[in-house]
Amino acid sequence: ELVRQSNLFAIRIHELEDTLIEKISSAGEDILGNRSLIESLEEMKATSKVLGEQAALAKEAEVEVNAVREEYRKVARRGSLLYFLIVSLHKIQYMYQFSLSSFLAVFIRALDSVSAKDAVKERVEALTSATTLAVYSFVWRGLFERHKLIFAAQLCFAIMESQGELDTRQFQLFLRGSTEPRLAVASPAPWLKTSAWAMILELSETPGFAKLPGDIDTGAKRFK
């Protein structure tokens, strides 16, 4: 509505300017003596001033609305993430079909369930959590038991990636295992397979796990 009003104001001001130019060009040489033209000019000047003020107010309101909308963008991003995740579940089982209307019904109901918060940041967090839990529970009830953990993992990884918390190398190691033949050395513990030890060695090259091989080597019994 604000955008529409701003456009209408701009169009009206442009029309007044065109009308003014047309009247001046057809007024002849005695412009100052043309009373009708002078009156029209005064009227257009007043109208243009009012329209300009209204356009400025509409522009200020638009800036405020855009600022508030930007604060709630996190909720919109989470909604997009959830929807495109659940519509891709048919790749796991063709019967998993979720319509946009059903998703919106669950999503909007979750939005309405959140009570008002004084701080916008707190409300955004509450809305994000509520919508995520509502959609997760809705989808969870319709999945086979063997697919529920897959969906939960997909949702977790998607959220972590959207927040920049997913280490790509660790994630690929988790999915595919070790791809480094040079790390396929004998395991220091008889209960630990060589393939598992290779994964541990590769994992140690990522932040936070540098000491893991040494800890297993010196205290294998603690990890059994």
Secondary structure, DSSP 8 states (H G I E B T S, - for coil): -HHHHHHHHHHHHHHHHHHHHHHHHTS-S-STT-HHHHHHHHHHHHHHHHHHHHHHHHHHHHHHHHHHHHHTHHHHHHHHHHHHHHTTGGGT-TT----HHHHHHHHHHHHHHS---SSHHHHHHHHHHHHHHHHHHHHHTTS-HHHHHHHHHHHHHHHHHHTT---HHHHHHHHH----GGG----SSTTS-HHHHHHHHHHTTSTT-TTHHHHHHH-HHHH-
